[in-house]
Amino acid sequence: MSIKKQFIKTKPVCKVTFSVEAKEANVASVIGDFNNWNPEEGALNKLKNGTFKGVFNINKDASYEFKYVIDGAFVNETESDSFLWNEFAGNENGVLTV
């Protein structure tokens, strides 16, 4: 799993690349505050090597809670900027700061 951030000087967004290895999985998404926790908006593409990957423009100067959904299972990004307890989920969410 990994997160790569590319800040755009001319726009108030950051291009964030989410990658998660899940060779046996059929579908994967990244969901969070930045896409209203909507799996369709955070759909990741499966590459030939079994990694799911997607690039999203995310507004800068904010922090967002997020998780991956891999074949219906919620998974945290181990390389999150931090983690935050979420009462609604009863679990920690990863935090992305851009």
Residue, then its C-alpha position, 0 to 999 in steps of 0.5 A: m500500500s502506498i500514497k503519493k502526493q503531487f502538489i500542483k502550484t497553479k491549482p488548489v488541489c493535490k494529485v494523490t495516487f492511492s495504490v494497494e496490492a490485492k492480487e486475489a481481489n476483484v474490486a477495490s475503492v478508496i473512500g473518505d471525506f474527499n468523496n463522500w465515502n462513495p465507492e463508485e467515486g473512489a474506484l481503483n483500477k486493477l493493474k496486471n501485477g495485481t495492484f489497484k491504483g487510482v489518481f484523484n485531485i483532492n483539495k489542499d490545506a485540509s485533512y481527510e479520513f479515509k479507508y480502502v474497500i477491498d471486495g467489501a472489506f474495510v482496510n486502513e492504509t498503513e502509510s496514512d499520515s495519521f489515524l483517528w478513532n471514528e465513533f460511527a465506524g467503531n474503528e480507526n480511519g486513516v488520515l490524509t493531510v494535503 
